[in-house]
């Protein structure tokens, strides 16, 4: 499990964790810095809401379906 934070943001290995990927709810993946997520074997990714500009963290496995916690009643973000 990775706990160290490194810069800059990096892309994951799947299409939905690529930097710049936008899901169906207009949430853009901005990458990860190596920090572990809060789900098994996941990294925490920074997501950016294209509707309201809010940035928050999410597990890589959730990116495809995430909704913004600020304007779309999505789950709270995690540290990224």
The first five atom37 places (N, CA, C, CB, O) and aatype in JSON, in Angstrom:
{
  "aatype": [20, 20, 20, 20, 20, 20, 20, 20, 20, 20, 20, 20, 20, 20, 20, 20, 20, 20, 20, 20, 20, 20, 20, 20, 20, 20, 20, 20, 20, 20, 20, 20, 20, 20, 20, 20, 20, 20, 20, 20, 20, 20, 20, 20, 20, 20, 20, 20, 20, 20, 20, 20, 20, 20, 20, 20, 20, 20, 20, 20, 20, 20, 20, 20, 20, 20, 20, 20, 20, 20, 20, 20, 20, 20, 20, 20, 20, 20, 20, 20],
  "atom_mask": [
    [1, 1, 1, 1, 1],
    [1, 1, 1, 1, 1],
    [1, 1, 1, 1, 1],
    [1, 1, 1, 1, 1],
    [1, 1, 1, 1, 1],
    [1, 1, 1, 1, 1],
    [1, 1, 1, 1, 1],
    [1, 1, 1, 1, 1],
    [1, 1, 1, 1, 1],
    [1, 1, 1, 1, 1],
    [1, 1, 1, 1, 1],
    [1, 1, 1, 1, 1],
    [1, 1, 1, 1, 1],
    [1, 1, 1, 1, 1],
    [1, 1, 1, 1, 1],
    [1, 1, 1, 1, 1],
    [1, 1, 1, 1, 1],
    [1, 1, 1, 1, 1],
    [1, 1, 1, 1, 1],
    [1, 1, 1, 1, 1],
    [1, 1, 1, 1, 1],
    [1, 1, 1, 1, 1],
    [1, 1, 1, 1, 1],
    [1, 1, 1, 1, 1],
    [1, 1, 1, 1, 1],
    [1, 1, 1, 1, 1],
    [1, 1, 1, 1, 1],
    [1, 1, 1, 1, 1],
    [1, 1, 1, 1, 1],
    [1, 1, 1, 1, 1],
    [1, 1, 1, 1, 1],
    [1, 1, 1, 1, 1],
    [1, 1, 1, 1, 1],
    [1, 1, 1, 1, 1],
    [1, 1, 1, 1, 1],
    [1, 1, 1, 1, 1],
    [1, 1, 1, 1, 1],
    [1, 1, 1, 1, 1],
    [1, 1, 1, 1, 1],
    [1, 1, 1, 1, 1],
    [1, 1, 1, 1, 1],
    [1, 1, 1, 1, 1],
    [1, 1, 1, 1, 1],
    [1, 1, 1, 1, 1],
    [1, 1, 1, 1, 1],
    [1, 1, 1, 1, 1],
    [1, 1, 1, 1, 1],
    [1, 1, 1, 1, 1],
    [1, 1, 1, 1, 1],
    [1, 1, 1, 1, 1],
    [1, 1, 1, 1, 1],
    [1, 1, 1, 1, 1],
    [1, 1, 1, 1, 1],
    [1, 1, 1, 1, 1],
    [1, 1, 1, 1, 1],
    [1, 1, 1, 1, 1],
    [1, 1, 1, 1, 1],
    [1, 1, 1, 1, 1],
    [1, 1, 1, 1, 1],
    [1, 1, 1, 1, 1],
    [1, 1, 1, 1, 1],
    [1, 1, 1, 1, 1],
    [1, 1, 1, 1, 1],
    [1, 1, 1, 1, 1],
    [1, 1, 1, 1, 1],
    [1, 1, 1, 1, 1],
    [1, 1, 1, 1, 1],
    [1, 1, 1, 1, 1],
    [1, 1, 1, 1, 1],
    [1, 1, 1, 1, 1],
    [1, 1, 1, 1, 1],
    [1, 1, 1, 1, 1],
    [1, 1, 1, 1, 1],
    [1, 1, 1, 1, 1],
    [1, 1, 1, 1, 1],
    [1, 1, 1, 1, 1],
    [1, 1, 1, 1, 1],
    [1, 1, 1, 1, 1],
    [1, 1, 1, 1, 1],
    [1, 1, 1, 1, 1]
  ],
  "atom_positions": [
    [[0.84, -1.17, 0.0], [0.0, 0.0, 0.0], [0.89, 1.24, 0.0], [-0.96, -0.01, 1.22], [1.79, 1.36, 0.83]],
    [[0.65, 2.15, -0.92], [1.46, 3.34, -1.03], [0.89, 4.44, -0.14], [1.55, 3.81, -2.48], [-0.3, 4.76, -0.23]],
    [[1.72, 5.03, 0.7], [1.28, 6.12, 1.55], [2.03, 7.41, 1.28], [1.45, 5.74, 2.99], [1.61, 8.47, 1.73]],
    [[3.13, 7.34, 0.55], [3.9, 8.54, 0.25], [3.25, 9.3, -0.89], [5.35, 8.18, -0.11], [2.65, 8.71, -1.8]],
    [[3.37, 10.61, -0.83], [2.82, 11.46, -1.87], [3.96, 11.94, -2.75], [2.03, 12.67, -1.26], [4.97, 12.44, -2.25]],
    [[3.81, 11.78, -4.05], [4.82, 12.26, -4.98], [4.17, 13.22, -5.97], [5.49, 11.07, -5.73], [2.97, 13.15, -6.22]],
    [[4.96, 14.12, -6.51], [4.49, 15.08, -7.52], [5.16, 14.74, -8.82], [4.78, 16.55, -7.1], [6.22, 14.11, -8.76]],
    [[4.69, 15.07, -9.92], [3.37, 15.63, -10.19], [2.32, 14.53, -10.28], [3.38, 16.46, -11.48], [2.6, 13.36, -10.03]],
    [[1.11, 14.92, -10.64], [0.05, 13.93, -10.8], [0.38, 12.98, -11.94], [-1.3, 14.63, -11.06], [0.97, 13.38, -12.94]],
    [[-0.01, 11.72, -11.77], [0.25, 10.68, -12.75], [-1.06, 10.04, -13.19], [1.2, 9.62, -12.19], [-2.03, 10.03, -12.44]],
    [[-1.07, 9.51, -14.4], [-2.23, 8.78, -14.91], [-2.21, 7.35, -14.38], [-2.25, 8.79, -16.46], [-1.16, 6.82, -14.03]],
    [[-3.38, 6.74, -14.34], [-3.48, 5.33, -14.01], [-3.3, 4.5, -15.27], [-4.82, 5.02, -13.34], [-2.91, 5.03, -16.32]],
    [[-3.59, 3.21, -15.18], [-3.36, 2.31, -16.31], [-4.62, 1.97, -17.1], [-2.75, 1.06, -15.81], [-4.53, 1.26, -18.11]],
    [[-5.77, 2.44, -16.68], [-7.01, 2.15, -17.41], [-7.51, 3.43, -18.1], [-8.11, 1.59, -16.46], [-7.08, 4.53, -17.75]],
    [[-8.39, 3.28, -19.07], [-8.92, 4.48, -19.75], [-9.61, 5.46, -18.8], [-9.91, 4.05, -20.83], [-9.53, 6.67, -19.01]],
    [[-10.27, 4.96, -17.77], [-11.0, 5.86, -16.87], [-10.1, 6.56, -15.87], [-12.06, 5.09, -16.13], [-10.53, 7.51, -15.21]],
    [[-8.85, 6.12, -15.73], [-7.91, 6.77, -14.83], [-6.86, 7.6, -15.6], [-7.21, 5.74, -13.96], [-5.89, 8.07, -15.01]],
    [[-7.06, 7.76, -16.88], [-6.17, 8.59, -17.69], [-6.42, 10.07, -17.36], [-6.38, 8.32, -19.21], [-7.57, 10.48, -17.17]],
    [[-5.36, 10.85, -17.3], [-5.52, 12.29, -17.07], [-6.3, 12.88, -18.24], [-4.13, 12.99, -16.91], [-5.95, 12.69, -19.4]],
    [[-7.37, 13.59, -17.91], [-8.23, 14.19, -18.93], [-9.49, 13.4, -19.22], [-7.46, 14.35, -20.18], [-10.38, 13.92, -19.9]],
    [[-9.6, 12.17, -18.73], [-10.84, 11.39, -18.93], [-12.01, 12.12, -18.27], [-10.69, 9.94, -18.35], [-11.89, 12.58, -17.14]],
    [[-13.13, 12.22, -18.97], [-14.34, 12.85, -18.44], [-15.45, 11.8, -18.41], [-14.75, 14.1, -19.29], [-15.77, 11.2, -19.44]],
    [[-16.04, 11.58, -17.23], [-17.11, 10.58, -17.13], [-18.45, 11.16, -17.55], [-17.2, 10.05, -15.69], [-18.55, 12.33, -17.93]],
    [[-19.48, 10.34, -17.49], [-20.81, 10.74, -17.95], [-21.44, 11.85, -17.11], [-21.73, 9.54, -17.95], [-22.41, 12.47, -17.52]],
    [[-20.88, 12.1, -15.92], [-21.38, 13.16, -15.04], [-20.51, 14.42, -15.09], [-21.46, 12.65, -13.61], [-20.62, 15.28, -14.21]],
    [[-19.67, 14.52, -16.08], [-18.8, 15.68, -16.33], [-17.77, 15.9, -15.22], [-19.63, 16.93, -16.48], [-17.5, 17.03, -14.82]],
    [[-17.2, 14.78, -14.74], [-16.13, 14.8, -13.76], [-14.84, 14.41, -14.47], [-16.44, 13.85, -12.55], [-14.75, 13.32, -15.05]],
    [[-13.83, 15.28, -14.43], [-12.57, 15.04, -15.15], [-11.52, 14.47, -14.19], [-12.05, 16.35, -15.8], [-11.34, 14.97, -13.08]],
    [[-10.84, 13.43, -14.64], [-9.75, 12.84, -13.88], [-8.49, 13.67, -14.09], [-9.52, 11.36, -14.29], [-8.06, 13.89, -15.22]],
    [[-7.89, 14.12, -12.98], [-6.65, 14.9, -13.04], [-5.45, 14.1, -12.56], [-6.78, 16.16, -12.2], [-4.36, 14.66, -12.42]],
    [[-5.61, 12.8, -12.31], [-4.5, 11.92, -11.95], [-4.36, 11.68, -10.46], [-3.24, 12.48, -12.48], [-5.17, 12.14, -9.66]],
    [[-3.3, 10.95, -10.11], [-3.01, 10.62, -8.7], [-1.57, 11.01, -8.38], [-3.25, 9.1, -8.42], [-0.77, 11.26, -9.27]],
    [[-1.27, 11.05, -7.08], [0.09, 11.35, -6.62], [0.67, 10.2, -5.82], [0.09, 12.63, -5.77], [1.61, 10.39, -5.05]],
    [[0.12, 9.0, -5.99], [0.64, 7.83, -5.31], [-0.01, 7.53, -3.97], [2.07, 7.98, -5.11], [0.32, 6.52, -3.35]],
    [[-0.92, 8.37, -3.51], [-1.58, 8.16, -2.23], [-2.61, 7.04, -2.34], [-2.25, 9.46, -1.76], [-3.38, 6.99, -3.3]],
    [[-2.64, 6.16, -1.36], [-3.61, 5.06, -1.35], [-5.02, 5.61, -1.17], [-3.28, 4.05, -0.24], [-5.23, 6.56, -0.42]],
    [[-5.98, 4.99, -1.85], [-7.39, 5.32, -1.66], [-7.91, 4.61, -0.42], [-8.22, 4.92, -2.89], [-7.14, 4.04, 0.35]],
    [[-9.22, 4.66, -0.22], [-9.8, 4.0, 0.95], [-10.54, 2.71, 0.59], [-10.75, 4.95, 1.66], [-11.32, 2.21, 1.39]],
    [[-10.3, 2.18, -0.6], [-10.85, 0.9, -1.03], [-9.68, -0.01, -1.36], [-11.81, 1.07, -2.27], [-8.58, 0.46, -1.63]],
    [[-9.9, -1.31, -1.33], [-8.84, -2.3, -1.52], [-8.05, -2.07, -2.81], [-9.45, -3.69, -1.54], [-8.62, -2.01, -3.9]],
    [[-6.74, -1.93, -2.68], [-5.79, -1.81, -3.8], [-6.07, -0.63, -4.73], [-5.81, -3.08, -4.61], [-5.79, -0.7, -5.92]],
    [[-6.62, 0.45, -4.19], [-6.94, 1.62, -5.01], [-6.02, 2.79, -4.68], [-8.41, 2.03, -4.81], [-5.48, 2.88, -3.58]],
    [[-5.86, 3.67, -5.66], [-5.17, 4.93, -5.45], [-6.23, 6.03, -5.41], [-4.11, 5.21, -6.56], [-7.32, 5.88, -5.97]],
    [[-5.89, 7.13, -4.75], [-6.79, 8.27, -4.66], [-6.49, 9.22, -5.82], [-6.65, 9.01, -3.28], [-5.36, 9.68, -5.97]],
    [[-7.49, 9.49, -6.63], [-7.36, 10.37, -7.79], [-8.04, 11.7, -7.51], [-7.96, 9.71, -9.04], [-9.04, 11.76, -6.79]],
    [[-7.5, 12.76, -8.09], [-8.14, 14.07, -8.04], [-9.14, 14.15, -9.17], [-7.09, 15.22, -8.12], [-8.8, 13.89, -10.33]],
    [[-10.36, 14.52, -8.86], [-11.4, 14.74, -9.87], [-11.8, 16.2, -9.84], [-12.63, 13.81, -9.63], [-11.82, 16.84, -8.79]],
    [[-12.13, 16.72, -11.0], [-12.52, 18.12, -11.16], [-13.88, 18.16, -11.83], [-11.46, 18.92, -11.99], [-14.08, 17.58, -12.9]],
    [[-14.83, 18.85, -11.2], [-16.18, 18.96, -11.75], [-16.21, 20.06, -12.81], [-17.21, 19.24, -10.63], [-15.92, 21.22, -12.51]],
    [[-16.57, 19.71, -14.01], [-16.65, 20.67, -15.09], [-17.87, 21.58, -14.98], [-16.68, 19.96, -16.42], [-17.96, 22.59, -15.68]],
    [[-18.82, 21.24, -14.1], [-20.0, 22.06, -13.92], [-19.79, 23.18, -12.9], [-21.16, 21.2, -13.48], [-20.19, 24.32, -13.13]],
    [[-19.14, 22.86, -11.77], [-19.01, 23.88, -10.71], [-17.57, 24.21, -10.34], [-19.73, 23.41, -9.48], [-17.34, 25.16, -9.59]],
    [[-16.6, 23.46, -10.84], [-15.2, 23.75, -10.56], [-14.66, 23.15, -9.27], [-15.02, 25.19, -10.52], [-13.53, 23.45, -8.88]],
    [[-15.44, 22.32, -8.6], [-15.02, 21.69, -7.34], [-14.01, 20.58, -7.64], [-16.25, 21.13, -6.56], [-14.2, 19.82, -8.58]],
    [[-12.95, 20.49, -6.84], [-11.97, 19.41, -6.95], [-12.07, 18.55, -5.7], [-10.52, 19.96, -7.13], [-12.17, 19.07, -4.59]],
    [[-12.04, 17.23, -5.87], [-12.18, 16.3, -4.75], [-11.49, 14.99, -5.1], [-13.67, 16.06, -4.4], [-11.11, 14.78, -6.25]],
    [[-11.31, 14.12, -4.12], [-10.64, 12.84, -4.33], [-11.62, 11.68, -4.43], [-9.67, 12.58, -3.21], [-12.69, 11.7, -3.83]],
    [[-11.2, 10.66, -5.2], [-12.02, 9.46, -5.38], [-11.11, 8.27, -5.68], [-13.06, 9.65, -6.51], [-10.02, 8.44, -6.23]],
    [[-11.55, 7.09, -5.31], [-10.84, 5.87, -5.67], [-10.88, 5.71, -7.18], [-11.45, 4.64, -4.97], [-11.86, 6.08, -7.83]],
    [[-9.82, 5.15, -7.75], [-9.76, 4.93, -9.19], [-10.92, 4.09, -9.71], [-8.47, 4.27, -9.55], [-11.4, 4.32, -10.82]],
    [[-11.37, 3.12, -8.93], [-12.46, 2.25, -9.36], [-13.81, 2.95, -9.43], [-12.56, 1.06, -8.44], [-14.75, 2.42, -10.01]],
    [[-13.91, 4.14, -8.84], [-15.18, 4.88, -8.81], [-15.28, 5.99, -9.85], [-15.37, 5.47, -7.45], [-16.36, 6.56, -10.04]],
    [[-14.19, 6.3, -10.53], [-14.16, 7.47, -11.42], [-15.26, 7.44, -12.47], [-12.82, 7.56, -12.1], [-15.89, 8.47, -12.72]],
    [[-15.5, 6.31, -13.07], [-16.46, 6.23, -14.18], [-17.87, 6.64, -13.79], [-16.49, 4.84, -14.73], [-18.65, 7.06, -14.65]],
    [[-18.22, 6.54, -12.51], [-19.59, 6.81, -12.09], [-19.72, 7.95, -11.09], [-20.18, 5.58, -11.49], [-20.84, 8.27, -10.66]],
    [[-18.62, 8.58, -10.7], [-18.67, 9.59, -9.65], [-19.53, 10.79, -10.02], [-17.28, 10.06, -9.32], [-19.61, 11.2, -11.18]],
    [[-20.16, 11.34, -9.0], [-20.91, 12.6, -9.09], [-20.23, 13.58, -8.14], [-22.45, 12.4, -8.75], [-19.66, 13.18, -7.12]],
    [[-20.29, 14.83, -8.47], [-19.67, 15.87, -7.65], [-20.36, 15.96, -6.29], [-19.71, 17.23, -8.38], [-21.59, 16.04, -6.23]],
    [[-19.58, 15.96, -5.19], [-20.2, 16.14, -3.87], [-20.72, 17.56, -3.65], [-19.2, 15.78, -2.78], [-21.53, 17.78, -2.75]],
    [[-20.27, 18.5, -4.44], [-20.67, 19.89, -4.28], [-21.98, 20.23, -5.0], [-19.58, 20.79, -4.77], [-22.82, 20.92, -4.44]],
    [[-22.15, 19.75, -6.23], [-23.32, 20.18, -7.0], [-24.2, 19.04, -7.53], [-22.88, 21.01, -8.15], [-25.25, 19.3, -8.12]],
    [[-23.78, 17.79, -7.33], [-24.55, 16.66, -7.87], [-24.95, 15.66, -6.78], [-23.75, 15.94, -8.95], [-25.37, 14.54, -7.09]],
    [[-24.83, 16.04, -5.54], [-25.17, 15.16, -4.4], [-24.39, 13.86, -4.39], [-26.65, 14.85, -4.42], [-24.92, 12.82, -4.0]],
    [[-23.12, 13.91, -4.81], [-22.25, 12.74, -4.79], [-21.69, 12.5, -3.39], [-21.12, 12.91, -5.79], [-21.81, 13.33, -2.49]],
    [[-21.08, 11.34, -3.23], [-20.43, 11.0, -1.96], [-19.31, 11.98, -1.66], [-19.89, 9.56, -1.99], [-18.71, 12.54, -2.58]],
    [[-19.0, 12.2, -0.38], [-17.89, 13.09, -0.04], [-16.57, 12.6, -0.65], [-17.74, 13.21, 1.49], [-16.38, 11.39, -0.82]],
    [[-15.71, 13.51, -0.97], [-14.41, 13.14, -1.52], [-13.49, 12.57, -0.46], [-13.76, 14.34, -2.16], [-13.76, 12.66, 0.73]],
    [[-12.38, 11.97, -0.91], [-11.36, 11.41, -0.02], [-10.07, 12.21, -0.2], [-11.13, 9.89, -0.3], [-9.92, 12.89, -1.22]],
    [[-9.15, 12.15, 0.74], [-7.87, 12.85, 0.57], [-7.13, 12.34, -0.65], [-6.99, 12.69, 1.83], [-7.11, 11.14, -0.92]],
    [[-6.54, 13.23, -1.38], [-5.77, 12.86, -2.57], [-4.44, 13.56, -2.59], [-6.53, 13.19, -3.84], [-3.66, 13.37, -3.52]]
  ]
}
